[in-house]
Amino acid sequence: MSAIAQAGGAPRASRVRTRTTQKARWWVLSGGVLWIVIFAVLLSGVVAINVAVLRLNLQLDDSGRQRTQLKTDIAGLRAEISSAAAANRIERLARGELGLVEVPPEDTTYIELGK
């Protein structure tokens, strides 16, 4: 009886150990997979942030170019205003378009101011 009892008892103990070992291996493997998934999610988040920063830098660069172009346009317009407001140009336009003629003064009077 003891031989039968020993023979029947031995496979049960090995089955329990095998199941426990398989469960332990599964937990170890699942823990490793879990860490890989966590790192993959974190890395994809870092990549997404970098892409967003690059897009913002492109927009900032475009805004800088537009600002420079606007400053150049403003300088050109100021130069046009300056040349349009020049006294010689106004005088020439008055003579040409309005037919104004410069008449020299007949009599010039000087006033001396007291010192």
C-alpha positions in Angstrom: 0.0 0.0 0.0 2.7 2.3 0.7 4.2 1.9 -2.7 0.9 2.7 -4.4 0.4 5.7 -2.1 3.8 7.0 -2.8 3.4 6.5 -6.5 0.1 8.3 -6.5 1.3 11.1 -4.3 4.4 12.0 -6.3 2.8 13.1 -9.5 0.5 15.5 -7.6 3.4 17.3 -6.0 5.1 17.7 -9.3 2.0 19.0 -10.9 1.6 21.7 -8.3 5.2 22.7 -8.7 4.8 22.8 -12.5 1.7 24.9 -12.3 3.3 27.3 -9.7 6.5 27.5 -11.9 4.4 28.3 -15.0 2.4 30.9 -13.2 5.6 32.5 -11.9 7.1 32.5 -15.4 3.9 34.1 -16.8 4.0 36.8 -14.2 7.7 37.5 -14.9 7.0 37.6 -18.6 3.9 39.7 -18.2 5.8 42.1 -16.0 8.5 42.5 -18.7 5.9 43.0 -21.4 4.1 45.6 -19.1 7.3 47.6 -18.8 7.9 47.5 -22.5 4.4 48.8 -23.1 4.9 51.5 -20.5 8.2 52.6 -22.1 6.6 52.5 -25.6 3.8 54.8 -24.5 6.2 57.2 -22.8 8.5 57.3 -25.8 5.5 57.9 -28.2 4.5 60.8 -25.9 8.0 62.3 -26.1 7.9 62.0 -29.9 4.5 63.6 -30.1 5.7 66.5 -28.0 8.8 66.9 -30.2 6.6 67.0 -33.3 4.4 69.7 -31.7 7.5 71.8 -30.8 8.8 71.5 -34.3 5.5 72.7 -35.8 5.5 75.6 -33.4 9.0 76.5 -34.4 8.0 76.4 -38.1 5.1 78.8 -37.4 7.4 81.1 -35.4 9.9 81.2 -38.2 7.1 82.0 -40.7 5.9 84.8 -38.4 9.4 86.2 -38.2 9.7 86.2 -42.0 6.4 88.0 -42.3 7.4 90.5 -39.7 10.6 91.3 -41.6 8.7 91.6 -44.9 6.3 94.0 -43.2 9.1 96.1 -41.8 10.6 96.3 -45.3 7.3 97.4 -46.8 6.8 100.1 -44.1 10.3 101.5 -44.8 9.5 101.6 -48.5 6.2 103.4 -47.9 7.9 105.9 -45.6 10.4 106.6 -48.3 7.5 107.2 -50.8 5.8 109.5 -48.4 9.0 111.4 -47.8 9.6 111.9 -51.5 6.0 112.8 -52.2 6.1 115.5 -49.5 9.3 117.1 -50.7 9.0 120.9 -51.3 10.5 120.8 -54.8 8.0 118.1 -55.9 5.1 120.1 -54.6 6.3 123.3 -56.3 6.7 121.5 -59.6 3.3 119.9 -59.4 1.7 123.3 -58.6 3.3 124.9 -61.6 2.5 122.1 -64.0 -1.0 121.1 -62.9 -2.3 124.4 -61.5 -0.5 126.8 -63.8 0.9 128.8 -60.9 3.7 131.2 -61.7 6.3 132.5 -59.3 6.1 136.3 -59.1 9.1 138.1 -57.6 8.2 140.6 -54.9 8.1 144.2 -56.0 9.3 145.7 -52.8 11.3 144.1 -50.0 11.1 145.5 -46.6 13.5 144.5 -43.8 12.7 145.1 -40.2 15.4 145.5 -37.6 14.7 144.1 -34.3 16.0 145.8 -31.2 18.8 144.1 -29.4 
